[in-house]
Structures are given as structure tokens and as C-alpha cells.
Amino acid sequence: MAADKVGPMAPLWAIATSDGKPMAEPPRWALARDTVRHAGEAVAAVIAQTQAQAQDAAELLQVDYEPLPAVTGGRAAMGKGVPQLHEVAPGNVCFRFARGDPAAVQKAFEGAAHVVKLDLANNRLIGAAIEPRAVLADGGTGKLTLYASTQVPHHIRRTVTEQLGLPQTAIRLVAPDVGGGFGYKGKHYPEETIIAWAALRLRRPVKWVATRSECFLSDYQGRGHQTLCELALDAEGNFLALWVDTVANIGAYVSTFGAGIPSAIYSALLAGVYRTPAIAVQSTGVFTNTVPTDAYRGAGRPEACLVLERLADEAARVLGVDRAEIRRRNLVPADAMPYKTPIGPTYDCGNFPKVLSRLLEIAGYKGFASRQSAAARAGQRRGFGIACYVESSGVAPSRMAAALGARVGFFEAATIRVQQDGSVQALLGTHNHGQGHATTFAQIIASRLGVPMASVEIIEGDTDQVPYGSGTFGSRSIAVGGSALDVAARKVIEKAKMIAAHLLEASAGDIAFAGGEFSVAGTDRKVTWREVANAAHRPSSYPDIELGLQDSAVYDPSSFAWSNGAHACEVEVDCDTGTIRVDGYWGVDDVGTVINPMIVHGQIQGGIAQGLGQAMLERCFYDASGQLLSGSFMDYAVPRAKDMPGIVSELDESQPCTHNPLGAKGCGEAGAIGAPAAIVGAVLDALRPLGVNDIEVPLTPERVWQAICTARLSARPSSPRK
């Protein structure tokens, strides 16, 4: 590969450090050169006729390793005398990112009546989708066709062609069903380049499918934060200032968006739903001898939510105020919208007090005290947790993302082609991997064009059919992709009106369109959608208009679409075993205009399952030598059906997004954002009477039991010395 001048893997987001210098960006090769920096980094590729032959041959390889010392913890990596991963990153620091007003925060803390502090860990996670990653390349026809289980076909085509020194037209990338993505399949991996290069060299198809062990060792991981945070309050419990200092363990290399998530994206969410006049954030990205981290469902939003909601609970405990009440006092009111946060972003709409009030109503919060007392009489501990969140949907407007270091745009493209019989093809740059695009996008077209959903075909995931797109991640499919589709539909309707006007011998300005029919305003003269579509393909019917009926649109949002919501759960803890049972879970989510409620509820429930996994079960763990100890499902627990509670989910559509044509906001990450904070808050509420105020996540039975035992020992009176 070196002889063929295959280039290094370049991240698509580069953060400027707080001193204005570029972040440390060490080269990363598809196959390691000279030094291996994490367990699971590929050093060789074996190509054979069958998978069994390749595996047998791989076992014959002997690699001459010289063992090196390792460092796997984020804070530890910045210590004195620890191993240095890259010469270009002294102290193992990739970037230091700062946002907010430190002077205002300092002043507020000096005059505060109360200050609460926490030291939080946000556990590193493994994606563990149903299907492992896979790549197939066919280079025997002159133009390489690359099949990849990716969420972002156009981004992968760009990065692979750049590494191979080819024009983008030299590769067609097809992304079929991927068996779950969760963000980590929306990033560039070494295997995509290796397989493409091998197919071009051999002039024949080459296929690679990851084993589950390879997935644990090499798939990008998520989270991995260690955070010191402080909240200042006045005597009445009003938030005055927030200070956050986060160390993000980004792994051995900077991955595709790995630098942008714990810095630009995470920091933008730290105002949350609350009026906090002054905020200052520092985020430090640190290299360690672990798999690189990148997007995993939520990507910065769950981390920010956990910080804010844990601080809110701690403030309520210290001040002796009800946890719901401390939140009510500090919510941004609906009449303050649009609301510019002190950390930068502006929320265009939202009614946070209404959402929280409805949540407490459906969760039966008023009756919780009696349920808690009844559980205590039965020898159990019952707790109630609340989490309020905001979600920045769509990632960002391209210009805003570029200002923060993004090297790609985040617009979306859509093309609508109307056939002669009135049926419709819609081609989008988004990608479906479980979100129900074939249904939701067809609903948008059916509602705009008045055609049956069965006559709509949705095409995604093929760079030869779709000119460009950014893919699916960051809850952007409907808010951005759907908006592009809506704009394209409106363009098609305008051309169709010109054709209908010709058929009806009227002015285009007098043509109205509704319910799949074009009519002359004020008359009963009309033609159907099918008649217009048929005429569009018969040039004799309208000699002055271009043949056919199709159009395209590229939509770049003017701002984030700000989803928000409030989640709650009720748990019971068995103090003898540390076992947690989640008895109920409730959520009220404002995701703007809802196209398909069933799909939205499914998205929210899936996110809750993953959030429950983070809170109670999942932990990616490396030992001091850099070996992965959670390398299989025997060691890494994901939620099962029996772990899930009944979920009550409501949608609030009263606050549609004000700046996209659909009024839509994102929903794909809502559950994963709210669930960890709600569940952790509920468990700590249950154990607080015992003196347990903090447990590091995940809240496994062992950790919960140890915390209970430690609290009981601390509470025992000491024996007098004889």
C-alpha cells in the first residue's frame, strides 16, 4: 500500500484549540506502519479464495512485536512520565477546546449562596449492532463498485478515493441494509480502503465480513468522558453559573468526527433546558492506547444531559428542594423563545415547562411518596428519576459546522422523478438502516403530490443514482433530508401547474393544486395528477415547456432543529443483592411535526433501551496493558427483553420547528439522551436515605451492593477504645 502511495485516513472534523492552533492530527494508516497503538489495530490483510483459507493463512503470520508501555485512561494519559502515543501530541493532548465566558462564571461563583460539585464518569460504550461491518469491492469492470455497510455512502466514497488518489467518479459506492448503525457505522474505517485497494490490484471481487470479535476490537466506541462540574445557585435555588471541565478519551487516533463530538457538539448542549446566565466549558481530547471513539447514539447529547441532570439532583439534595421543583424554577419559559443560550446556540421554539408538567402527570409523580413508603415497609428501596434534555438535530448548518472545524457540509439532496403514469421515484442522499425511510418519505410525497404511497419508490444508498448527500446520523433524516424532499416536491408542483395550465387553457397563476388534482380557481375545470404526468412526457402537449416532470433540491438548514423532552423512571433496588428493577418509564418528547407516530415511538423506545444499557449494564474496559477485557458478549452485557420496563411515550407537536418547511425536529437520539440520567437519578434517589449519593456508571448489581455496604459501614457508630 505504501508503494502504491495510498494516503492516510484524514478526519472530517478538525477542532481549533483554545489557543487558536490546529489540533494534533497524527497520520493514521489503514494498515499500521512501524507502530501499533491499540489492540485491534490491523497490521496485515490476507486474501484467499475462501474465508476458511484466509483465516488459516492469517494464523501463520508472525509479527515481530516489541512491547510498549500503554496508557488507557483519559486523565492518566496527561500525567507525568506516561507513554506518549504521538510525537505531534505532547502530553497526549489532541486538543483543548473552550467555550463560554469564564470571567462571568467566576464572578457568579464568588457571589453564590450555594455551589454543588460533581466528578462524573461517562462510561465508554461498544455499539454492538446486530450485523457486523462488511465491505465488498468489485474492481474488474474498470469502475470500482464498493459495497459497504455504512450510513454515509458519499462521505466514504470521498475518503476512499482521496486515499487511493482517484477521482470520485472512479468509485460507485452502494450501501445496502446495514443491520443497525447507531452512528458508529457512519464513519470511515480502514477496511473500506484496504478492500477497495485490493480489488483494484487484483482486478477481481474482494469481500471482508467482520467477526464479532473483530467488532469488539476495532469498531469505533462511544462516550468515555471524565468530567468535573460545578453549579452555582442563589439562596432561592436559581441557577447562576455552570462550569464544566471534561477530559474526553478519543483513543489512539482522531477518527472521522471523533474530535468534533466531545468539543463543538457536546459543549453546545450544556445550557440544556435551563436559564443559566453564565456558562464556561473546557473539553480536552486525549490520546490513549484504545480504539478511537466517535459517534454513538446521541454523540455528545447524552453526556451533556447527564452532567446537567446530575447537578440538578445534587442541587435539590443540598438545598432540600424537591427535584421537580428545582427544575421548574430554572426552565427557560415558553415566552422567552427564541432563546439565545449563553453558550452560543439559539433555541427557536419549545415549551419546556409544559413538557415537564405533562411528564410528572402521566408518571404519577404526586403519588410517588406513598409508593416509596410502601416499598420501604416491605424492605425495598424505591426511587424516582427525572431527566430534561435538548437535542441538536441535523448536526449543524454547513457554515456553522465549518466555523467549528468540519471539513464536510451537512446539507442534503433530493430528486423527484415523476413517471408517465404518475408514479414517483424519490432519490435521497440520506440512508435507511432501520428508521423506516421507505414509509416516512413516501408519506411526505403522498401528502404533497396527492399520489398513493404504493406508487412511490424511495432510492437511497447508491452514489451513482443519488448525486450527493450527507447520509443519516444526528437525527437529520426528516429535519434535513425530508425538508430537501419537500422543497423538491414543491418545485415539481410548480412545473406541473404550468403543464396543467396549458391543458386547461388557463394562466399558471390561476391553477390550484389539492388532493392530486389541478383546477382553475373559481371553476369546476380540472385535470388529475396522472393526466398531467402523462402530458409531461408528450412534447406535443406543451411545446414551450421542457419535457418530463422532475426536479431536485439541496437543503442546508439555517440552524439546528432543537428537539426537547422530559423523561422519568421509577426503580426498585434490592439492597441485599444490588439488583435494580425498572418498574416504569415515561417520556414526553417534543420532536416537532410528526410524520409517522409509530416510527417515532419506535425510535424513542430503541434509544431508551440503549440508554438503559449505558446506565445499568454496558462498560467497555481495558486493563493497564491496553488489552480489552470486555471483548465478547460474555463480558459486555447489552439489554435483553427482560431488562426493559413498560414504556409510556407521548409526543408534543405544539412547537413545530420554525425554520424548516416540515416543522420537523429529530427523534432518533431522544431516548438515549434522557434515559441514562433518569435511571441514574432514580437509583440514587432510592439509595439516598442510606447515604449513597454517587455510584459510577454502569450501575451493575455489584457496584450498587458495594455502595450500599460502604454506606452502612460508614453509618455505624465507632466502638470506644478500651
C-alpha positions in Angstrom: 0.0 0.0 0.0 2.9 2.3 0.7 4.4 1.6 -2.7 1.0 2.4 -4.3 1.1 5.7 -2.4 -2.1 5.0 -0.5 -2.7 8.0 1.7 -3.5 8.2 5.4 -7.0 8.4 6.8 -8.0 12.0 7.4 -10.6 13.0 10.0 -13.5 15.1 8.7 -13.7 17.3 11.7 -10.6 19.2 13.0 -11.0 21.3 16.1 -9.1 24.5 16.7 -7.6 24.5 20.1 -8.3 27.2 22.7 -5.1 29.0 21.8 -6.0 29.1 18.1 -3.6 26.4 17.0 -4.7 23.3 15.0 -5.4 20.1 16.9 -2.7 17.4 16.8 -3.5 15.2 13.8 -1.1 12.3 13.6 -1.2 10.2 10.5 -3.3 7.0 10.6 -2.8 4.3 8.1 -5.3 1.6 7.0 -2.6 -0.9 8.0 -0.3 0.1 10.8 3.2 1.2 9.8 6.0 0.7 12.3 3.9 1.1 15.5 0.6 -0.5 16.7 -1.2 1.8 19.1 -4.2 -0.2 20.2 -5.3 -3.8 20.5 -7.3 -4.5 17.3 -5.3 -2.2 15.0 -4.8 -4.1 11.7 -1.3 -4.9 10.7 -1.8 -7.2 7.7 -4.5 -8.4 5.3 -4.7 -11.9 4.0 -6.5 -12.6 0.7 -7.6 -16.1 -0.2 -10.3 -18.0 -2.2 -12.4 -18.8 0.9 -12.9 -17.4 4.3 -11.5 -20.6 5.9 -8.3 -20.4 3.8 -7.8 -16.7 4.7 -8.3 -17.5 8.4 -5.9 -20.4 8.3 -3.3 -18.3 6.5 -3.7 -15.4 8.9 -2.8 -17.8 11.8 0.5 -18.5 10.1 1.5 -14.8 10.2 4.2 -13.9 12.7 4.5 -10.3 13.7 7.7 -9.2 15.4 6.3 -7.0 18.2 8.4 -5.0 20.6 6.1 -4.5 23.6 5.5 -0.9 24.6 4.0 0.6 27.8 0.4 1.6 27.5 -2.0 4.2 28.9 -5.7 3.7 28.7 -7.3 6.3 30.9 -8.1 9.9 29.8 -6.8 11.7 32.8 -4.0 9.3 33.3 -2.8 9.9 29.8 -2.0 13.6 30.7 0.1 12.6 33.7 3.9 12.9 34.1 6.0 10.1 32.8 3.2 8.3 31.0 3.8 6.8 27.5 3.5 9.3 24.6 1.5 7.9 21.7 2.4 10.6 19.0 5.3 13.0 18.7 2.9 15.7 17.4 0.8 15.4 20.6 2.9 16.4 23.7 1.2 15.2 26.9 -1.1 13.0 24.7 -3.3 16.1 24.1 -5.1 16.2 20.8 -6.9 19.5 21.5 -8.1 21.8 24.2 -11.4 23.4 23.4 -13.0 26.2 25.3 -16.4 27.9 25.1 -18.4 30.4 27.1 -17.5 33.2 29.5 -15.1 32.1 32.3 -14.9 35.6 33.8 -18.7 35.8 34.2 -18.7 32.3 35.6 -16.1 33.2 38.2 -17.9 36.3 39.2 -21.2 34.4 39.7 -19.5 31.7 41.8 -18.0 34.3 44.1 -21.4 35.7 44.9 -23.3 32.4 45.0 -25.2 31.2 48.1 -24.7 27.6 47.1 -22.2 25.7 45.0 -22.6 22.0 44.2 -19.8 19.9 42.7 -19.5 16.5 41.0 -16.8 14.3 39.5 -18.6 12.2 36.8 -17.6 9.4 34.6 -19.5 8.7 31.4 -18.7 5.1 30.6 -17.2 4.1 27.2 -19.6 2.0 25.1 -19.4 -0.5 22.3 -22.0 -0.2 19.5 -22.8 -3.9 19.1 -25.2 -3.7 16.2 -27.0 -6.9 15.1 -24.9 -7.2 11.9 -21.1 -6.8 11.9 -19.5 -4.4 9.5 -18.8 -5.7 5.9 -17.2 -4.5 2.7 -17.2 -5.9 -0.8 -15.4 -4.4 -3.7 -15.6 -5.3 -7.4 -12.8 -3.8 -9.4 -13.0 -5.9 -12.5 -15.1 -3.7 -14.7 -12.9 -0.6 -14.9 -15.0 1.4 -12.4 -14.8 0.1 -8.8 -18.1 -0.7 -7.2 -17.7 -0.7 -3.4 -20.5 -2.2 -1.2 -20.2 -1.1 2.4 -22.4 -1.3 5.5 -22.2 2.4 6.1 -24.6 5.2 7.0 -22.8 7.7 4.8 -22.2 6.5 1.2 -21.0 9.8 -0.2 -18.6 10.5 2.6 -17.0 7.1 2.3 -16.6 7.4 -1.4 -14.9 10.7 -0.9 -12.5 9.5 1.7 -11.6 6.2 -0.1 -10.9 8.0 -3.4 -8.8 10.6 -1.7 -6.7 7.9 -0.1 -6.3 6.0 -3.3 -5.6 9.1 -5.4 -8.6 8.6 -7.6 -11.3 10.9 -8.8 -14.7 10.4 -7.1 -16.2 9.3 -10.3 -13.9 6.2 -10.2 -15.9 4.6 -7.5 -19.6 3.7 -7.1 -20.4 3.2 -3.5 -23.5 1.2 -2.7 -24.8 0.9 0.9 -27.4 -1.8 1.3 -29.1 -2.7 4.6 -26.6 -2.5 7.4 -28.3 -4.2 10.3 -28.2 -1.2 12.7 -25.8 1.7 12.6 -26.1 3.9 15.8 -23.6 6.4 14.4 -20.5 4.3 14.6 -21.2 2.9 11.1 -21.4 6.4 9.8 -17.6 6.8 9.9 -14.6 5.8 7.8 -12.8 2.6 8.6 -9.5 1.1 7.4 -11.2 -1.9 5.8 -13.0 0.2 3.3 -9.7 1.4 1.9 -8.0 -1.9 2.2 -10.7 -3.9 0.3 -11.0 -1.2 -2.4 -7.2 -1.2 -2.9 -7.0 -5.0 -3.0 -9.8 -5.3 -5.6 -8.2 -2.7 -7.8 -4.8 -4.5 -7.5 -6.3 -8.0 -8.2 -9.0 -6.9 -10.7 -11.5 -9.2 -9.1 -14.0 -9.0 -6.3 -12.8 -9.0 -2.7 -15.0 -9.4 0.3 -14.5 -8.9 4.1 -17.0 -9.5 6.8 -16.0 -8.8 10.4 -16.3 -11.4 13.1 -18.0 -10.4 16.3 -14.5 -10.5 18.0 -13.2 -8.1 15.4 -16.1 -5.7 16.0 -15.3 -5.6 19.7 -11.7 -4.9 18.9 -12.0 -2.4 16.1 -15.4 -0.8 15.8 -15.4 2.8 17.0 -16.6 3.2 20.6 -18.6 6.0 22.2 -18.6 8.3 25.2 -15.6 7.9 27.5 -15.7 11.2 29.4 -14.4 12.2 32.8 -15.9 15.5 34.0 -15.5 17.9 36.8 -18.5 20.2 37.0 -19.8 22.8 39.4 -23.2 24.7 39.6 -23.7 28.0 41.4 -27.1 28.9 42.8 -28.6 31.7 44.7 -30.5 31.3 48.0 -33.8 30.5 46.2 -32.2 27.8 44.1 -31.9 29.7 40.9 -29.0 28.7 38.7 -26.4 31.4 38.4 -23.4 29.8 36.6 -22.1 26.5 35.3 -18.5 25.4 35.0 -17.6 22.1 33.2 -14.1 20.6 32.6 -14.2 17.4 30.6 -11.5 15.0 29.6 -12.5 13.0 26.5 -10.7 9.8 25.8 -10.6 9.8 22.0 -8.5 6.7 21.6 -5.3 6.1 19.7 -6.2 8.3 16.6 -8.6 11.0 15.6 -11.4 9.3 13.9 -13.9 10.8 11.4 -15.9 13.0 13.7 -14.0 12.0 16.9 -12.7 15.5 17.7 -16.0 17.3 17.0 -18.3 15.3 19.3 -16.7 16.0 22.7 -15.9 19.6 21.8 -18.2 21.6 19.5 -21.3 19.3 19.7 -21.1 18.4 23.4 -20.4 22.0 24.6 -23.4 23.4 22.6 -25.8 21.2 24.7 -24.6 22.3 28.1 -27.2 25.0 28.6 -29.9 22.3 28.4 -33.4 23.5 29.1 -32.3 25.8 31.9 -31.7 29.6 32.3 -28.2 29.7 33.5 -26.8 33.2 32.9 -23.1 32.2 32.7 -21.5 29.0 31.4 -17.9 28.1 30.7 -16.8 24.8 29.3 -13.4 23.3 28.7 -13.0 20.0 26.8 -9.7 18.2 26.4 -9.3 15.4 23.8 -6.7 12.9 24.9 -4.9 10.1 23.0 -4.8 6.7 24.7 -4.0 3.1 23.7 -7.6 2.2 23.0 -9.9 2.0 20.0 -10.8 5.5 18.7 -14.1 6.9 19.8 -16.6 8.6 17.6 -20.4 9.0 17.3 -22.6 6.6 19.2 -26.3 7.2 19.5 -26.6 10.7 20.9 -23.0 11.7 20.3 -22.4 14.4 22.9 -26.0 15.0 23.9 -26.3 12.1 26.5 -23.0 13.2 28.0 -24.2 16.8 28.4 -27.6 15.7 29.8 -26.0 13.5 32.4 -23.9 16.4 33.6 -26.8 18.8 33.9 -29.3 16.5 35.4 -26.9 15.1 38.0 -26.1 18.6 39.0 -29.8 19.5 39.3 -30.4 16.5 41.5 -27.4 17.3 43.6 -28.6 20.9 44.0 -32.0 19.7 45.1 -30.4 17.4 47.7 -28.1 20.1 49.1 -30.9 22.8 49.2 -33.6 20.4 50.4 -35.8 21.3 47.5 -38.0 18.8 45.5 -36.2 17.6 42.4 -39.1 18.6 40.1 -39.3 22.0 41.7 -35.6 22.8 41.3 -36.1 22.2 37.6 -39.3 24.2 37.3 -37.6 27.2 38.8 -34.9 27.2 36.2 -36.6 26.1 33.0 -36.5 28.6 30.1 -40.1 29.8 29.8 -42.0 29.5 26.5 -42.4 33.2 26.2 -38.6 33.6 26.2 -38.4 31.9 22.8 -36.4 32.3 20.6 -33.9 32.0 23.4 -30.1 32.5 22.9 -28.1 30.5 25.3 -25.0 31.8 27.0 -23.0 29.0 25.4 -23.9 30.1 21.8 -26.9 28.3 20.1 -30.4 29.8 19.9 -33.5 27.7 20.6 -36.1 28.8 18.1 -39.1 27.3 20.0 -40.1 25.0 22.8 -42.4 24.9 25.8 -40.2 23.2 28.4 -42.4 23.8 31.4 -45.4 22.3 29.6 -43.4 19.1 28.7 -42.1 18.6 32.3 -45.6 19.2 33.8 -47.1 16.6 31.5 -44.4 14.1 32.2 -45.0 14.4 36.0 -48.7 14.0 35.4 -48.5 10.8 33.3 -45.8 9.3 35.6 -48.0 9.8 38.7 -45.3 11.8 40.5 -47.7 13.1 43.1 -48.3 9.6 44.4 -44.7 8.6 44.4 -44.1 9.4 48.0 -46.7 6.9 49.1 -45.3 4.2 46.8 -41.8 4.9 48.2 -43.0 4.5 51.7 -44.8 1.2 50.9 -41.6 -0.2 49.4 -39.6 0.8 52.4 -42.1 -1.1 54.7 -41.5 -4.1 52.5 -37.7 -3.8 52.9 -37.1 -2.4 49.4 -35.8 1.0 48.3 -37.8 2.8 45.6 -36.6 5.8 43.6 -37.8 8.3 41.0 -35.6 9.9 38.4 -36.2 12.9 36.1 -34.2 14.0 33.1 -34.9 17.0 30.9 -33.0 17.4 27.7 -32.5 19.3 24.5 -31.2 17.7 21.3 -29.5 19.5 18.4 -31.0 17.7 15.4 -29.4 17.6 12.0 -25.8 18.1 13.3 -25.5 21.8 12.1 -25.8 24.2 9.2 -22.8 23.7 7.0 -21.5 27.2 7.6 -21.7 26.8 11.4 -20.1 23.4 11.3 -17.3 24.7 9.1 -16.6 27.5 11.5 -16.2 24.9 14.2 -13.8 22.7 12.2 -16.0 20.5 10.0 -14.4 19.6 6.7 -17.7 18.5 5.1 -21.1 20.1 4.6 -24.2 18.8 6.3 -26.8 19.7 3.6 -29.0 17.1 2.0 -30.1 16.5 -1.6 -33.3 15.1 -3.0 -34.6 14.4 -6.5 -38.1 13.6 -7.5 -38.9 11.9 -10.8 -42.5 11.5 -12.0 -43.2 8.7 -14.4 -45.7 8.9 -17.2 -48.3 7.0 -15.2 -47.9 9.4 -12.3 -45.9 7.1 -10.1 -42.9 8.7 -8.3 -39.3 7.9 -7.7 -37.6 9.8 -4.9 -33.8 9.8 -4.7 -32.2 11.0 -1.4 -28.7 11.3 0.0 -29.9 10.0 3.4 -29.6 6.3 4.2 -32.1 4.0 5.8 -30.9 1.5 8.4 -33.9 0.9 10.5 -35.6 4.3 10.5 -38.5 3.4 8.1 -37.5 5.9 5.4 -39.4 4.0 2.7 -42.6 4.7 4.7 -41.9 8.2 6.1 -40.5 9.8 2.9 -43.4 8.2 0.9 -45.8 9.8 3.3 -44.3 13.2 2.6 -44.5 12.7 -1.2 -48.1 11.3 -0.9 -49.2 14.3 1.1 -47.6 16.8 -1.2 -48.4 15.3 -4.6 -51.6 13.5 -3.7 -50.4 10.2 -5.0 -50.9 6.8 -3.3 -48.0 5.7 -1.1 -47.8 2.4 -3.0 -46.8 4.3 -6.2 -43.8 5.9 -4.5 -40.3 4.4 -4.7 -37.6 5.6 -2.3 -34.0 5.2 -3.5 -31.0 5.8 -1.2 -27.5 4.5 -0.7 -26.1 4.5 -4.2 -23.7 7.2 -5.2 -24.4 6.6 -8.9 -28.1 7.2 -8.6 -28.0 10.0 -6.0 -25.7 12.9 -6.9 -24.8 13.8 -3.4 -25.8 13.5 0.2 -24.5 13.6 3.7 -26.1 10.3 4.9 -28.0 9.5 8.1 -26.8 10.4 11.5 -27.5 13.0 14.2 -31.3 12.8 13.8 -31.2 14.5 10.5 -33.2 12.3 8.1 -36.6 14.1 8.3 -35.4 17.5 9.5 -32.8 17.9 6.7 -33.5 15.1 4.2 -37.2 15.4 4.5 -37.0 19.1 4.0 -35.0 18.7 0.8 -37.6 16.3 -0.4 -40.4 18.8 0.5 -38.7 21.6 -1.4 -38.2 19.3 -4.4 -41.9 18.4 -4.3 -42.9 22.0 -4.4 -40.7 22.6 -7.4 -42.3 19.7 -9.2 -45.7 21.0 -8.4 -44.9 24.4 -9.8 -43.8 22.9 -13.1 -46.9 20.6 -13.1 -49.1 23.7 -12.7 -47.6 25.1 -15.9 -48.5 21.9 -17.8 -52.0 21.8 -16.2 -52.5 25.4 -17.2 -51.6 24.5 -20.8 -54.1 21.6 -20.7 -56.8 23.7 -19.2 -56.1 26.7 -21.4 -55.6 29.0 -18.3 -52.9 31.0 -16.7 -50.5 29.2 -14.4 -51.2 31.7 -11.8 -54.9 30.6 -11.8 -54.1 27.0 -11.2 -54.8 25.5 -7.7 -53.5 22.1 -6.7 -55.0 19.9 -3.9 -55.7 16.3 -3.4 -53.9 15.2 -6.5 -55.9 17.4 -8.8 -55.2 20.7 -10.7 -58.1 23.1 -11.1 -58.8 26.5 -12.4 -59.6 28.7 -9.5 -63.3 29.6 -9.3 -64.4 26.9 -11.8 -65.0 23.2 -11.9 -62.4 22.6 -14.7 -59.7 20.3 -13.6 -57.2 17.6 -14.6 -55.7 14.8 -12.5 -52.1 14.3 -11.4 -51.9 11.3 -13.7 -53.1 13.3 -16.7 -50.5 16.0 -16.1 -47.8 13.4 -15.7 -48.8 11.7 -18.9 -48.8 15.1 -20.7 -45.3 15.9 -19.3 -43.9 13.0 -21.4 -45.7 14.0 -24.6 -43.9 17.1 -26.0 -46.7 17.7 -28.5 -48.9 18.6 -25.5 -46.9 21.6 -24.4 -44.3 22.7 -26.9 -42.9 25.6 -24.8 -42.0 23.5 -21.7 -39.1 21.2 -21.1 -40.0 17.5 -21.5 -40.5 15.4 -18.3 -41.6 16.2 -14.8 -38.7 16.1 -12.3 -36.7 18.4 -10.1 -34.1 18.4 -7.4 -33.4 20.4 -4.3 -30.4 20.8 -1.9 -31.4 21.8 1.6 -28.9 23.3 4.1 -30.6 24.1 7.4 -30.3 27.6 8.7 -29.9 26.3 12.2 -30.2 23.2 14.4 -33.7 21.8 14.8 -34.0 21.8 18.6 -35.9 18.8 19.9 -36.5 18.6 23.7 -38.2 16.4 26.2 -38.5 15.1 29.7 -38.1 11.5 30.8 -38.7 9.8 34.1 -38.4 6.3 35.5 -39.2 4.5 38.7 -37.0 1.8 40.1 -36.8 -0.6 43.0 -33.5 -1.6 44.4 -32.9 -4.9 46.3 -30.4 -3.8 49.0 -29.3 -7.4 49.7 -28.2 -8.1 46.1 -27.9 -4.6 44.5 -30.3 -5.7 41.8 -32.3 -2.8 40.1 -35.7 -3.4 38.7 -37.0 -0.6 36.5 -40.8 -0.6 37.2 -41.9 2.1 34.8 -40.6 4.5 32.3 -42.3 7.6 30.9 -41.3 10.2 28.3 -42.8 13.3 26.7 -40.9 14.4 23.7 -41.2 17.5 21.5 -39.9 16.4 18.1 -41.9 19.0 16.1 -44.2 17.8 13.4 -44.6 14.0 13.5 -44.8 12.3 10.1 -45.3 8.8 11.4 -46.1 8.4 15.1 -45.4 4.6 15.2 -41.9 5.1 13.8 -41.2 7.9 16.1 -42.3 5.9 19.2 -40.1 3.0 18.0 -37.1 5.3 17.6 -37.6 6.7 21.1 -38.1 3.2 22.7 -34.9 1.9 20.9 -33.0 4.9 22.3 -34.3 4.2 25.8 -33.1 0.6 25.5 -29.6 1.8 24.7 -29.7 4.4 27.4 -30.7 1.7 29.9 -27.8 -0.3 28.7 -25.4 2.6 29.4 -26.9 3.3 32.8 -27.0 -0.3 34.2 -25.1 -2.8 32.1 -22.5 -1.7 29.5 -18.9 -0.9 30.1 -16.0 -1.1 27.7 -13.0 -1.8 29.8 -9.2 -2.0 29.1 -6.6 -3.2 31.5 -3.4 -1.3 32.2 -1.6 -3.1 29.4 -4.1 -2.0 26.8 -5.9 -5.3 26.5 -9.7 -5.2 26.0 -11.3 -7.2 28.9 -14.9 -6.7 27.6 -14.2 -8.4 24.3 -17.4 -10.5 23.9 -21.0 -10.7 25.0 -19.8 -12.9 27.9 -18.1 -9.8 29.3 -20.1 -6.9 27.8 -23.8 -7.0 28.7 -26.4 -5.4 26.5 -30.1 -5.0 27.4 -32.4 -8.0 26.9 -36.2 -8.1 26.7 -36.5 -8.9 30.4 -34.4 -5.8 31.3 -36.9 -3.5 29.7 -39.8 -1.8 31.6 -43.1 -0.9 30.1 -42.7 2.5 28.4 -45.3 5.2 28.2 -44.4 7.7 25.4 -46.2 10.8 24.4 -45.4 13.3 21.7 -45.9 17.1 21.9 -46.4 18.6 18.4 -47.4 22.1 19.7 -44.0 23.6 18.9 -43.0 22.8 15.3 -39.6 23.9 14.1 -39.8 27.4 12.8 -37.1 27.3 10.1 -37.7 24.2 8.1 -40.6 23.6 5.7 -41.9 20.5 7.6 -41.6 21.9 11.1 -39.8 18.7 12.0 -37.2 18.1 14.6 -35.1 14.9 15.3 -36.3 12.0 17.3 -33.6 9.2 16.8 -31.5 10.0 19.8 -34.1 11.3 22.3 -34.3 8.0 24.4 -30.6 7.6 24.5 -30.2 11.2 25.8 -32.8 11.1 28.6 -32.6 7.5 29.8 -29.1 7.4 31.4 -29.7 10.5 33.5 -33.2 9.4 34.5 -32.2 5.9 35.5 -29.1 7.0 37.5 -31.2 9.7 39.2 -33.8 7.2 40.2 -31.3 4.7 41.7 -29.5 7.4 43.7 -32.9 8.7 44.9 -33.7 5.2 46.1 -30.4 4.9 48.0 -30.1 8.4 49.3 -31.7 7.6 52.7 -28.8 5.1 53.1 -26.2 7.8 52.5 -25.4 6.8 48.9 -25.0 10.0 46.8 -22.9 8.7 43.9 -22.2 5.5 42.1 -20.0 5.3 38.9 -22.0 4.1 35.9 -22.9 1.5 34.8 -24.9 0.7 37.9 -24.3 -3.0 38.0 -25.6 -5.0 40.9 -22.0 -5.4 42.3 -21.4 -1.7 42.2 -24.8 -0.9 43.8 -24.3 -3.5 46.5 -20.8 -2.3 47.3 -22.1 1.3 47.6 -24.8 0.2 50.0 -22.3 -1.8 52.1 -19.9 1.1 52.2 -22.6 3.5 53.3 -23.8 1.1 56.0 -20.3 0.7 57.4 -19.8 4.5 57.4 -23.0 4.9 59.3 -22.1 2.6 62.1 -21.0 4.3 65.3 -17.4 3.6 66.2 -16.7 1.4 69.2 -15.0 3.2 72.1 -11.4 2.1 72.7 -10.8 0.1 75.9 
